[in-house]
Amino acid sequence: MDEVDRIVAAWRHERPDLDVSPMEILSRVTRLSRQLDLARKASFTDYGIEVWAFDVLSALRRSGEPYQLSPSSLLQETLVTSGTMTNRIDRLVTAGWVERLPDPDDRRGVLVRLTASGRATVDNSLAGLLEREQEILADLTPAQQRKLASLLRILSTGFDADED
């Protein structure tokens, strides 16, 4: 029994006319999301990085060598406004984690490139985050983790299509 079981049992007692079974899944997902947010913040604090900075740096790192993207590509990767992205790029340049370069294919455009310091920061903070995420999943066997990932993929695929 966990806290969600207690809450669901109470609702079933008080409102037997309602099917509260979605709470058994979604309340746990909400609680896990909270734990993941705390783990991310703790992990990133260890490396002197904020969540938003990790999002931008990891988008650049995932893009492969030479680890650069246009600001509009970064917008698509991080789902923020152009003003927010400009501010974030400015702050990352100041930190020495990215640099702005002229886009050779567009004289008016720029590219944002990960620096060696930015790459080390994102690589180290990713490793730290994955350690914490593995701790969260430690009570599940590898087979259970694969099954859960598969079920969550089915559930979230519809939401991904809505965002496009």
SULCORPE-V20726 format. One record per run of one state. SS is the DSSP state (alpha for helix, beta for strand, coil for the rest). FROM is the first residue (numbers start at 1). TO is the last residue. If there is no record, write none. Layout:
SS/FROM/TO ; SS/FROM/TO
//
This chain:
coil/1/2 ; alpha/3/14 ; coil/15/20 ; alpha/21/46 ; coil/47/50 ; alpha/51/62 ; coil/63/67 ; beta/68/70 ; alpha/71/78 ; coil/79/81 ; alpha/82/95 ; coil/96/97 ; beta/98/103 ; coil/104/105 ; beta/106/114 ; coil/115/115 ; alpha/116/136 ; coil/137/141 ; alpha/142/163 ; coil/164/164
//
